[in-house]
């Protein structure tokens, strides 16, 4: 594991302002190689396609499962979202080169949007809170734009009633940014930041793995209950992240301290987080 320089209070402040963070070298070269080998195995089990959306990917390979308690990024997530959190989603996306925009069953791109349910998360004063936050691990060379990069509009989460001028990802919008990075880099953003998945018309394959976290009282997207296979040999922190803390459902809303070992990473509201 790389030793990352993590000034968590400063990063929390920046995240609250911009709505995203970029983390260079979040993964070592060995980790990137192991994860890409896992992706190769997973894709070999799927029907051939130009685009893949694979949910609950933690169930598909131990290398992916190992990311949910990343020893340096997990404390950051605790201070962005609070310590009463769980794994919300593990979404593997692969976009092969598609210069002719061939329509695919799983969609080669997604237009501008905020993540969330239908109907949308509630708003107060035209703003939506951060209900879940995702780490996107970049597993292919996305160091240049126009390789199917994720697009974001920095600060859009703080603009009441914000809407992009139009939602077509193919037409540039004001202040948009394509997130670039090399294999092993990561970026972090919340569901309330406006973002889009752009088409991959390059000669490079786009591989991104989204590991998301939410309060433990929300239903995760990956599953309603973690499988025995995921829980096997899980330590207390991983067990919390997998949403297995108590048979008493009330404890998911008001947990005893012993049920949320992630509290050890919590720096308090002074770090910039406001949720618990």
N, C-alpha and C positions, 0 to 999 in steps of 0.2 A: 504494500500500500504506500502511495506517495505521502510525504509529509506536507500537508497543505498549510499555508499561512492563513489562519482564520481569526480575524478580528470580528467576532460575532456581533457585538453591539453596533459597530460601524456598518456591517453588512445588513443588519436588520433595518437600520435607518435608511440605507440606500434602497433596499427592497421596498420599503413603505413608500418611498418617493417615486421610484422608477417602475416598480411592479415586476422587476426581474433582476436576476444576478447571473453573471457568467463566471464559471469556476474552471480555470485552466488546469489541466493535468489532474483531474479528479480521479482518474484511473491510471494504473501503471500499464506499461506496454504488455506485460504478462496477463493482466486482467482483460485488456482489450482483446488479446489473442484468444483467451479462453471464452470470452463472451461471443466473439465472432464464430468460433467453432461451435458453440451452442446454437447460435442462430442458423448456421449451416445445417445442423442436425434437425432443427425444428422445421426449416423450410423444406427439407427433404421429405418430411412427413405430410406436407400440405400440397394441394393441387397446384400445378404450375400457374403462375400469375405474374403480371407486371407490378402488382401492388398487394401487400399483405398487411392486415390489421389483426394481430394476435393478442387477445386479452387473456388475463390470468396467466401471463407468461412465467410467473414464479413457479407455477406447477409444472412447467415444461423442462426446467433444467436447474440444477443446484447453483450454477454460476450466476443465474439471474436472481434466484432467491437470496443469494449472499449480499446483494446490493441493498436490501431493505434496511439493514442495520449498518450501513457504511459508517465506520467509526468516527469520521470527521464531519461528514455531511449530516448525519442524524442529529447531533447536538444543534446544528444550525436550524434544522427543520423544527426541532422542539421550541426554539426561541422565535421562530417565525409564526408558528401555529399554536403553540402550547404543548404541554406534556401529556395531556389526555388524548393521544392520537393513535392512529392505526394505519396500516396499509390500506389505501383506497383503490388503487388501480396499478396494474403492471402491464403496460400496453406496448408491445413491440410493433414498430412500423418499418416496413421495408418498401422502398419505391425504386424499382429498376428504371433504367433509362427509358423514357417514353416520349421521344421527340415529336411524335405524331399525335399525341394526346389521345391515344386509344382508350376508350371507355372501359373501365374495369369494375368488377363486381364490388370490390371493397373501396372504391374511390381512390384516384391517384392524388387528389388534393381536396382541401376543405376550405370554403370561403370564409371571410372574416366573421368571427363570432366570439362570444364568451361561452365557456363551458357551463354546463348545468342541466338540470332536469327540465321537463316540460309539464306544466308551465314553469317559467324561469324562477330562480331564487328570488325571494322578496327583496325589494329595494326600499331604502329610506332616503328621502331627498334626492332621488335619482341615482343613488349609488348602491352597489352590491358589495357586501362584505366578502372577504376571502373565506370560502368554505372548504376548499382543498387546494393544496399546493403540490406541484409536480417538479421532480428533478428529471430532466431529459439528458440521458447519457448518449453522447455522440460516438458512434462505433465505425463510421466511415469518414472519408476525407470530405468534409464540408467546410473547408477553410476559405472557399470562395463562394460568392452568391450564385443563385440560379442553378443550384443542384438539388432542388426540392426542399430548400431550407424552410424552417419555420419562420414566419413573419410575425412581428409584434408591433404594437403601437405604444411605445414607452409612455407611462403616465396616464394612459387612457382610463385606468381604473379609478382615477381621482376626479374625472370630469363628469359632473352630473348629467344624466340623460345622454351620454355620449353615443354617437353613431358615426361610423365612418361615412365618408361622402357617398360611397357605394360599397357593396359587399363582394364584388367580383375580384378575386385575388390576382387576376391577370392584369388589372388596371391599378397602377400605383395610387396609393392614398397618402395624404399629407403626414409626414413624420414617421412613415413606416420604416422598419429596420429588419433586414434579413439576418438571423442569428447564424453566425459562422463559427466554425471550430474544427479542430483536428481530432482524430480518434483519441478518446480518453478525456476530452473536455466535456463539461456539462453546463447546462443552464437551468435556472430555476424560475418558475413563474406560477402565479395563482390563476384560478379559473376565471377571475373577474377581469383579467387583463385581456384586451382585444387582441386576437391572434388568428393566424391562418396557416394552413399547410399548402405550400405552393407546389405546382407541377414540377416534375423532374424531367427537363428536356435536355439535360447534359449527357455526358458519356459516363458519369459516375453513378454507382448505386448508392442510394441514400438509406442509411440504417440508423434509427433512433429508438431508444428504449426509455419509455416514460414510467417512472416509479413515483406514484402520487400518494399523498398522506391526507387524512381528514380527521376530524374529531371522532372519537370512538363511539359516540352516540349516533353517528350517521351510518346508513347502510353502505357498505363498499360496493364498487362496481364489479370487482372480480368474482365475488361469491357472497352468499349470505352467511356462510359458516366455513371457516378454514377446514381443509381436509385433514384427516389423521396423518397423512403423509407429510404435509407441511408442518404440522405440530410436533411430529416425532423429533425428539432430541432438541427441541427448542428451549433456549434459556429464557429466563423471565422477561427480558426485554423483547426478544423475538416473539414470545407468546403474546405479550401486549400488542405488538405490531400486527399480529395475526388475529387480533380481536377476541382472544380467549382469556378473559380476566375473571369471570364470575358466572355462576348459574343464576344469580339474582340480577335481573335486567335493570333494576333501579341503579345498580352500581355502575352501569355504563354512563349514567348521567351524573352521579355523585359518588365517585370511586373512593374507597379507602386508599390511603397513601401507599399501602403495601401492594395494591393492585396496579399501580402505575409507576414502575421502576424508572421510567424515562424522566421522572421529576428530578433525578440527580443532575440532569443537564440543564435544567431551567435556571436562568439567571434572574428571573423576575421581570416585572413590567418595565424596569429601567432599561432592559435590553431592547425595548421597542415593541415587544409583543403585548397584546391586550387580552388574548383568550387563554383559557385554561382547559 
